[in-house]
Amino acid sequence: MTEEFHRIRRLPPYVFAEVNSAKAKARAAAEDIVDLGMGNPDCPTPPHIVAKLVEAVADPRTHRYSASKGIPGLRKALAGYYDRRFNVKLDPETEVVATLGSKEGLANLAAAITSPGDTILVPNPSYPIHQFGFVLAGASVRSVPCTPDDEMLAALDRAVRHSVPKPTALIVNFPSNPTAMLADLYFYRKIVEFARRHEIFILSDLAYAEIYFGSNVPPSILEVPGAKDVAVEFTSMSKTYNMPGWRMGFAAGNPRLVSALTRVKSYLDYGAFAPIQIAAAAALNGPQDCVQEMRDLYRERRDVMVKGLASAGWKVPSPEGSMFLWAPIPERFAHLGSVDFAKLLLAKAKVAVAPGIGFGEHGDGHVRIALVENSQRIRQAMRGIRSFLAVDNAGPVDAPAGAVDAA
């Protein structure tokens, strides 16, 4: 009766725990910590979306059970978004299902399509649910490079030739969490061609589709002719409309995959609260000025952070998209690894970041820094980091253990 449960045994220790515990202890001691660890949007949901929620809540007809696959108006709104944004036609009945955030959808689709012992191809580093959704479903995960280039394509080819059994699914995530890399349609065409040739499903995580800062506008994999034969794509309201706590997302694309997810969900939930779905449809159908404002705000924060880090002597690539900086650990701290370096930043600079190893072992040379504080707080964080880097702080740090979400 004391033995660990089988599926829990398959999960490694939660590496974000140590940083979170140290953060909690510092705050309990009244220290002012600038928390750039969790990708949790800090801005309010736009007023017209909140107003629609309030209006819908006042109608008692919305208080009953909802529809697990999403109310028709919401699925039509998502199809309309794909038509406007990507010129992709979707059938709201067979090619769209609403999810309780993209994370839930990814995990439940993994459970729906996985047999014990299946091999799944997952980029490393990558958002944890990409790997552990399949681990919990009983699959074996094979890591591939996370760069949208020929290196990843070559690794996929090797994986197919040398994996037993042959891989059944591939995860892609661009703009990437955590690396902030973007993919283009040329890369997606190659991926779709590869997947169709080897009869492998693609699960594309497009949660950061609307957070980009230059002329490289993130495409959808569904724009590629024939992609619906093999691909399903997950999107989310969380980042685009500052709705993280509302838990509203979608899966769209291949009808067989959408049907499998819909069927599994029908046994597990009754869908999001109907007023949330109604408000989400209003967000997709309504004015989009708020999306551009959100994009401009993250660009401003990115520029402040990249400039501040550079002035502190920490050269970090400026991301073209997402709400993160993927920061290589400064050379003199590289021996610490990402967990101890993150604990050191917390103790000495009063700044919390996410250790890169939490996204896979190939992330251990980096930390992820989220653009989730206003510019004034970011400047405060940069001053703390500048002071920290100005002295020799490369020794070990003692810090207790705890839990930070990797969202």
Secondary structure as UniProt FT lines:
FT   HELIX           6..9
FT   TURN            15..16
FT   HELIX           17..28
FT   TURN            29..30
FT   STRAND          34..35
FT   HELIX           47..57
FT   HELIX           60..63
FT   TURN            68..69
FT   HELIX           72..86
FT   TURN            92..94
FT   STRAND          96..99
FT   HELIX           101..113
FT   TURN            116..117
FT   STRAND          119..123
FT   HELIX           128..136
FT   TURN            137..138
FT   STRAND          140..144
FT   HELIX           150..162
FT   STRAND          169..173
FT   TURN            177..179
FT   HELIX           185..198
FT   STRAND          201..205
FT   TURN            207..210
FT   HELIX           221..223
FT   TURN            225..226
FT   HELIX           227..229
FT   STRAND          231..236
FT   HELIX           237..240
FT   TURN            241..242
FT   HELIX           244..246
FT   STRAND          249..253
FT   HELIX           255..268
FT   HELIX           274..285
FT   HELIX           289..311
FT   TURN            312..313
FT   STRAND          324..328
FT   HELIX           331..336
FT   HELIX           337..349
FT   STRAND          351..352
FT   STRAND          354..355
FT   HELIX           356..359
FT   HELIX           361..363
FT   TURN            364..365
FT   STRAND          366..370
FT   HELIX           375..389
//
